[in-house]
C-alpha cells in the first residue's frame, strides 16, 4: 500500500476548514492501493481487468465539454459585480470564488456551471494564473475589456477534461442472479430488475492515481478517494453523501458487498480527515454536509455482512459525525407549545446552516445572478454586500439540505406563482437557516437509535462480563448505548412538540424565525414515521392513522405518477410535480411502522371509484391557502381533471398500482404499500423504455426509431432518471438549476430495494402510448422526454417470455 499524495490546494483546504469548523478531523493523508485489484474485508474482489463488459450507456460515458460562448469572440464581456470575499474553506484561486471563476462564468462558456470546476488544469497553478493575468492585464479592474474569445482560448489552453481523474472500474465476479432478485412474481419486472442490477458496472469508479494532481504539476478540485465508489451519474461524477445511502441499499440487494464496504471506507476516511462527511467529493463542498445517513448505512451493511472489522472502525466515527452536527448545526428553542415555566420547554433541535458569503463554485453563475440580477431581470433595488452574503449563505444551506431547492425553505412560497420560470425571485426569499427541518431532526434521532443498536451488536455474544464483542471487537463503555437512546428520546420529544400537529395529523417544519410550525405539507412528513416516531394519535386511533397517510391515497388516486416533494408548482426541482426516489423509500418504511392494531381496516374508497380522496384529508393537512391551489392531473390537449375526480381509481386498486385479489386480507397500509411500490416500478420502467431501453436476446426489442424520434431518443438506449413526476410514468422530472440527470444511482438503488421487498405484489407495468400530440405538448411545457396522458392510454402491454442476462 502507498499513500496517495494530495494536491497543494486540497491540503490547504484541509487546514482552512480545520480553522473555521468547530470540529476538525485528522489531517493525515489516507492510503490507497497501487494494485488494480482491491479486496475488502468481505473478500470480494473488484478489478479493472477480466470483468464482463458492461452494456454501453450514454448516461455514464465520460465526456469533455468544449467552450461555446453566446457572444462574438471579439466582443468584450459584460461588466461584473464586485468580487465576493475570499472563502477560507476554499482557498483555490482557480476553482473557488474569485476573479478567475467569476470572469469565466460571466462568459458562460458551458451550459453547466459545474463543468469548469471539475476540469483539472493541464499545467501548474502558476501557469494558469499567469495565463489569466496576461489576458486581464490590459483590462480594467473589473475585467470589462476581456473578450469572449480570450476566455475560450484560456480554457482550451489550460484545462483538461472534466472528471479526468476518475476511471470506470467494471467488477470481476459480478453476481449474475442475486438472491434478492429471484422469485419475482412477474417475469417482466424481475427481468427489468436484473437489467438495472447490471448497470452498477457502468457507475462504479476509482480514482485514477496517474491522473491525480500531485507534486504541483497541475491543480484539481477533486478530493481523491482511496476506495472504489459509485457515482450517481451525469454531472454528478464524484461520490455524494446522501445519494450513497440509497445506492448502498441497492448494492446490498445486488450482493456487491465489496463496493458497499468501499463506500463506507471512503466516508470513514473523510470523517477522519475533516470531522464530517462533505456534500460530495470536491473541495468546493468542504463547507457543508448533506442529510446525515451514515449511521443507518453502517447498520444496514452490518446486518447484511456481519463485518465486525468495519463496525469496529465505524463506531467512533459515527460518534464524531454526530458531534459535528451537534457542534455546528444545533440550536436551542423555547417551545411555544409547552409550559413556558418548565425547563423541558427548551428543546435542542437541528437546522441546516452553512457559513458562506460567496456563490457556490459549482453553481457560480446561478448564485451570482440570484444575488445581482440579470440584464433581462435586474433587481429594482440592488443588494448590498451584507444582503448578498446572507443570500449566499442561504443558497449553500439549501444545498446542504439535499432539497435544493424547494418552496419549503422560502418565506414566500408563491412569490413566483405568476411566472414559475423566474426562480430567482423565489430563491431570494430563502429561510433555510431559519427552519428546523423535520426530516433533519428525524434523521439525527434515527442515527442515535442506530448507533445505540450498533453498540449493542458490538457487545453481543460474550455475556455481561465479556470484554470483547463479536470476532474480537473491543466492548464499548456499558453506558454508550443508553447515552444515545437518551439523546434520541430528548429529540423525539422535541419533534413531537415542535413538528407534530395533532389536529392536522402531520409533521411540519418548525420556523425558527416566527416561532411556529410552517403550514406546508412536504414529503418530509414521512421521515419521523420512518424513524419510528409514531405519535399517540396514530398509535391509538385507526381513523387518525389513516388520516396521517391520507396524502398518499390522494396521490395514488388523483395523479398518474409517484410521490411529489410538495403540492406547490414553483419551477424548483424539489416541488410539484417532481417525485424523488428517496421519498418512495421513506414513505414505504413509514407505512411499515404503522402498528398492526390500527392498520387492518380496508382503505376508505378502495371499492368506491366515485369517492373524492381529497375529502378524506384531515382539515388543512396539505396547508394549501385554498383548495383551488391543489395541482390537477393533465390530460391530452392541456385539459385537466376535475378537482373532485379520482381519475386513477379502479375497483380495489389504482391504475398501475398492482392487484388485490378477492381473498386478500389486505389492510389499508398494505394496500398503499402495494400501490406505491408498483407505481414507482412503473415510473422507472416506462421512462427507461420510452427513451430507448430494451432487453437482450429479443426479449424486449427497442421501440422503432419512428417512435423514439418523438422522445428524441433514436440514438439512446434507455435512461434511468434522477427524478420522476407525479403527473407522468414515462418521463423525467423537471425544473431546477441544472438539466435533468440520468444514470442514476439512487433511482437504481431504490428500484432494487423495492423489487426485493415487494416482489410478490409487483405486476407488469402498463406504459402509455407515445404520440406526437403528447410529446409535442410536453416539450412545450417542460422539455422533458414525454408526458403520460391518461385519456390517450392505449396500453402498451409488454409481453416478454423471459430474460437471460
KELO-30752 format. One record per residue (C-alpha): residue in one letter; y negated, z negated, x. Coordinates in steps of 0.001 Angstrom, whole numbers, plus 500000, padded with zeros to 6 digits. Each point is the difference from the previous one (the first is absolute). Layout:
// KELO-30752
aYZX...
***
This chain:
// KELO-30752
x500000500000500000x496469500731501242x496641498910498753x497897502494498133x496609500205501692x497243499864497405x496778501938500078x496827498372501257x498436500291496558x502925498311498290x500001497137502491x496264499575499406x500630500000496281x502569497231500434x497466497870501833x497159500757497598x502063499081496986x501059496742501648x496298499105500224x499023500817496420x503154498820498194x500634496361499250x503615500424501051x501081502177502869x503457500794501299x501328500502503461x498561502990501798x503172500659501967x501090503591500135x503188500655498004x503054501604501493x501609503291499171x503111501856501026x499872503099502156x503312501137498577x500157502550497229x502444497713498187x498978496630498585x502473497405498795x498911497161497707x501737496668499586x501951501596497169x501628502389502454x499031503167498109x498649502626502341x497250502536499567x499673502976502261x497827503030500364x503026502029500976x503289500903498385x498613499209496566x500526502120496890x497017502290499595x497769498874497116x499007502353497260x496630501594500705x497147498523498036x496353500933500370x498914496502498980x501316498568503263x499145502764502461x497573499026502782x497091502425499948x496712500361501813x496773500491498096x497407502314501477x496311499402499357x498352502068497299x496415499174499117x497964500845496914x496852501101501825x499490502969502271x500871499280503624x496404500287501229x498635497821497209x498905496457500973x501659497047498302x498185498136497238x498057496927501001x501936496759500328x499432496451498834x499490497274502577x503245499017501688x501770496901498682x500535497023502307x502814500127502552x503192498374498747x501445497507502488x503520500443498637x499875503772500556x498505500667503470x500770503683500505x496937502202500484x502014502946498687x502157498751497130x497856497154498647x496619499973498281x497363501464502286x498057503122500856x502994502216500740x501962499205496852x496958500147497756x498832503350501377x503447501545499664x500268498824496396x496559501321499114x501311503422501064x503036499561497706x502344502040502210x503153498796498236x500887499595496347x501170496434500704x497866497536501960x503176498391501360x500897503119501975x497569499523502867x500827496341500605x503711500847500216x499496502638502699x500534498729503559x497632501341502593x501338502506502527x498149498369502872x498479496737501092x497591498014497887x497203500762502448x500693503732499788x499556499888496228x496871497844500180x498466502338502556x500843503059497921x498331498472496968x496982498951502028x499601503572501210x499604501346496464x497710497206498830x497756499634503022x497615502659498735x500017498679496442x497864497353498451x501120496381499910x501614500616496607x501913503019501252x498214502388497647x500070502942502422x503757499987500482x501497503085498399x503210500433498034x501267502341502685x499485497411502739x502052497487498009x502801502540499495x500052500787503719x499940496290500858x502994499312497758x502011502982501196x499390499135503641x500610496252499945x502664499076497424x503702500611499514x501975500095496770x499949497058497632x503115497880500175x501022501578503302x501168496645501381x502737499645497363x503327501801499876x502507500564497217x503239498127500559x502950501253497944x502741497404499819x503457500142501459x502845498900497690x497795500439496973x501771498481496928x501088502855497763x500923498021496895x498611496451499897x501829497569497743x496896499245497955x499715503649498952x503610500371498957x501097499762496408x496755501225498446x500924500797496410x498127503303499911x501044502413502738x496616501730500089x498142496746500585x502584498987502574x499710503325501782x496219499843500054x500124496464501399x502191501224502852x497498502773500685x497185497431500150x502122497786502233x500317502888502449x496198500326500253x499824496868502168x501019502280502853x496682501799499571x497809496889499969x501404497983502907x497830499862503117x499864498554503493x497131499712502402x500200502879502485x499425498056503177x499277503151501965x497016500728497741x498541496488499801x496615499683501700x500732497807503014x498231499508503280x496709501270498612x501136503634499926x499015500317496339x498946497894497019x501626499528496597x499642497819496919x503760499469499758x501528496533500289x503264500902501779x503044498412498379x503104498937501871x502501500794497280x500934502762497587x498061500069496732x499564501989496784x496709501697499178x498856500377496387x499280503716500498x497072502405499924x496834498613501604x501718496636500350x501685500856503280x500350496443501337x501698496842498742x498264498228497101x500375496425498897x500630499700496293x501455503503499702x502739498741502289x501172497364497510x501103502690497538x501230502224502818x502170497133501224x501449499490496519x501091503637500066x501301499804503570x502252497119498996x501405502016497101x500553502854502457x501814497632502398x497501500868502744x500019496443501284x498915500953503505x496797501620498759x499349497064497664x500417497669502954x497669502111502156x497362499888497261x500061496207500077x500010499905503805x496811502088500098x498281497627497616x501158497015502030x498600501619503139x496664500379498219x500027496409498777x500507498871503584x497226502286501264x497367499659497283x500955496960497936x500268502166496895x501456503320498854x497331502727499972x499552502426497120x501590502738502138x500832501058503519x496542501013501211x497252498044501779x497583500749497163x502157497798497749x499644496912502190x497479498263497745x502219499861496929x503509499487498733x501641501067496727x501821498142497192x502189497402501787x503627500989499433x501590499187503368x501830496818498946x501629501803497094x501023502856502270x501721497569502357x501786498347497078x501227503331498627x501190501086503428x501772496719500701x501719500008496618x501342503485500778x500997499474503646x500253496265500799x498300500906503281x499391496532501400x498228501146503163x497311501838498052x499595497043497650x499578497636502940x497193502146501409x498374500492496602x499671496382498826x497123498913502280x498288503361499535x500004499701496210x498328496633500598x497438501742502197x499234502605497363x499558497439497239x497683498020502263x497917503140500605x499594500522496259x499139496330499512x497481499960502856x498359503330499207x500425500794496305x500105496706498068x497215498479497951x499608496763498045x499148500405496336x498795497412497513x501895500891496863x497956500467496830x503178499570497936x501105496484501006x498438496549499946x497067500219502383x500337496324500886x503549500562501209x500746500745503638x502606502504498850x497216502173498586x499281501209503554x502416502798500789x500704501789503264x500518503676499275x499833503297501879x497813503078500023x499760503181502036x496986499718502299x499527502160503092x497311499493502642x498485503449500376x496532501565500103x500696503689500666x501841502896498364x503768499868500396x500857502440502829x502798501650497996x497653500498497015x496725500215501848x498353502762498013x501035498567496638x498601496555500838x496887501461501622x499193502004496864x500686497031497736x497449497949501929x497443502733500714x500389502479497169x500402503741500393x497529502908499867x501322500816496529x500005496369498824x497393498014501939x499502496310499355x496949499347497842x499309496935502137x501507500216503488x502086497047501144x498664497804502777x502207498975502921x501088496766498331x501049501816496839x501899502623501991x501837497339501994x501017498211496812x501244503240498460x501989500899503118x501632496561499849x500914500604496361x501479503417500782x502132498586502814x501075497077497817x500981502457497285x502187501809502519x501680496707500897x501070499529496368x502247503077500099x498244501019496753x497257502101501544x498313500445497681x500045498753496433x497577498908497319x501697496590500152x497881499341503096x496658501096498517x497196498191498235x499471502984497688x503371501625499156x498388502671497813x497135500807502370x501119503627500412x501447500516496540x497734502989499350x501104501725503222x503246498777501536x499543502367502943x497127497776501159x502077497228501528x497295498823502397x497998498540497132x503004497897499052x500847498971503553x496487498660500473x500876497300497469x503060498721501901x500573496247499879x503296499714501863x498999496969502058x498804498333496806x503395500422498330x503005497726500359x502650502638499381x502905498771497884x502502502182501862x498907498698503414x500437496412498885x503396500804498486x501114501690503230x499010496995502099x501683497639497529x503182502077500291x499710500053503803x500041496188500051x503034499938497712x501780502649502071x499265498164503232x501339496752498524x503180501820499016x500299501542503452x499710496542501556x502810498835497720x502118502965501084x499278499331503663x501398496487499593x503076500944498010x503609499484500933x499612497054502353x499689496996497731x497110497550499875x500477498852503597x500435503415501560x497398501039502538x500707503664499709x500088502418497086x501996503208499550x501093501667503241x498071497547502105x496559500056498369x498169496865501012x499349497884496932x496431499875498742x498343496634499379x501531498487496892x496716500013498128x499079503651500656x501503501361496792x498521497250497870x496583500470501597x499948503628498866x501312499164496544x497166497498499696x497443502630501012x501575502437497549x499818497445497198x496284499464500620x499348503730499980x502097500471496860x497896497381498249x496838501814501121x501281503364498727x500947498545496618x496613498294499794x497676502746501226x501880503233499260x502164499365496923x498414500404496551x502310498364497457x498206501603497063x500027503551501357x503447499444501561x499008501609503263x499237499371503662x496521501159501039x498004499964503226x497699497021500449x496363500887500620x498608497749502741x496491501267499309x499839499108496309x502630497215500053x502033501529497223x502983502243499481x499469503727500003x500895501584496680x501641503212501192x503795500408499833x501526501404503172x503554500491501188x499410496945502201x500811498036496827x503686500357500876x499824498575503537x500075496277499057x502848500687497566x501856501815502803x499385497001502260x501604497675497458x496799498555498563x500956500092496328x497491498118497816x501263497438497490x498845502198497118x502306502778501187x502922497693500711x499961498317496596x499010502648497464x501717503384499795x497137501625498113x497578498928502717x502418501189502657x500058503411498320x496213499897499799x499694499422503737x501907503255500597x498623501940497035x497934502265502250x503237501466501367x501225500784496502x496693501726499260x500205502064503194x503545501158499312x499210501001496407x496506501491500324x500131501747503385x502305502519501648x500009498402503456x500275496588501610x497946496826500448x496278500617500725x498067497691502309x497372499402497288x498940501475496671x496593501179501249x499473503646500983x497554499923502896x501203502634502461x501014497247502427x503612500275501088x501038496477498930x498853500574496425x501390501852496997x501924502269499895x501396499342503456x503355498238500094x501236498592503299x503611499320501047x499377496335500984x499087499210496404x503391501219498847x501615497455502314x497789497095498940x500258500739496278x503791500354500064x500443496807502002x497543498162497733x502118500995497002x503091498710501815x498338496575500274x499561499595496245x502287497124498917x503014501108497995x499149497654497146x496828502012499278x501204503531500782x502883500617497603x498124501351496975x499760503722499336x496809501622501248x497563500209497049x499739503526498645x503049501225501900x501367501639496848x496628500577498325x498391503078501507x496983499716497726x498977496604501392x496817499907502072x500822498111503205x496314499201500489x500223497613497058x502633497967501860x497598499116502818x498588496454500043x496328499879499108x497874501545502792x503018500180502306x498777503214501676x496398498797500204x498540503317498863x496487499768498526x501227501864496912x503213501617498809x498545503483500431x499929499383503776x503800500209500116x500903503289501743x501962502436497867x502969502178500867x498966503623500463x501772502906498357x499839503740500457x496488501421499749x498248496716500898x500896498486496665x500761496299499925x502472497883498098x498534497758497340x499344496410501006x502541498596497555x502737502499500865x502917498998502245x500905503564500862x502854499104502374x501784497620497634x503539501008499104x502622498176497974x501218497228502304x498213501206503137x497077502077501257x499837503526501352x501523500022503503x500834496328499572x503790500056500021x502255499264497057x501060496939498095x503364500215498284x500780498486496635x502257497417501640x497426498781502518x498778496420499716x496893500919501952x497123497537499781x496381501086500164x499652499357503762x503108502064500770x498678502795497781x496717500135501903x501789499956503343x502232502884498941x497037502029498785x497807499347503055x502801500730502476x500814503298498308x496367501039499702x499401499342503693x503043502010501065x498840502792497699x496506500024501540x501296500199503560x502675502574499146x497956502363497826x496991500132502334x502365500720502903x501811502749498081x496755501547498751x498759500355503591x503005501827501404x502718497367500171x503621501101499986x503421498688500901x502495501671502346x503067502125499358x498524501558496880x500054496733498064x496301500167499177x498373503313500897x496291500118500539x497891501054497116x499059503685500266x496920500792502035x498302501330496881x500207496486498564x499210498187503235x496906502183500346x498588498103497034x500156496798502050x499004501720503272x503401499077501407x501580503340500898x500316498953503648x500779496341499305x503315498181499722x499166497068497774x497467497191500353x500514496288499601x496490498769499291x498347496696500855x498810499475496415x500760501315496558x498346500062496597x500187498141496726x499367503354498309x502556502159501807x503524499985501341x499732503110502129x496860499654502072x498330497720502491x497228497562499281x496412500877500700x496618498708501156x498964497893502966x498433500755503352x502800502157501420x502342502695498719x503253499011498330x502606499296502681x503662500890499985x502975498801501962x500163497185498872x501261496701501309x499509497537497173x500795502560497319x503374500615501641x500650496303500551x499290499014496410x502022502958498698x503073498942501986x499530496356498989x499759501001496321x503085502219500172x502093497267501624x498861497334497541x500062502077496793x502708502570500757x501878499204496771x497085500794497656x498351502971501701x500354503345498231x499231503584500944x496233500663499977x498533502476497540x497201501856501751x497238501893498182x499717503751499984x497655501430502601x497543502297498286x496849501795501023x498099498186497261x500992496521501135x499541500586503718x496755501906499561x498518497239497934x501124497354502408x498566501833502973x496635499982498313x500270496281499363x501396498541503183x501333502709502307x503423498385499914x503203501969499859x500338499932496227x499980497824496936x502565499304497325x498991501052496511x502299498354497535x499382502556497291x501152502708502393x503169498274501136x502670502634499906x502325497581501740x501282501261503301x503482498535500011x501237500005503535x503736500504499841x501656499187503282x503683499689500626x499766497764503053x498377499573503344x501290500160503537x497572499082502751
***
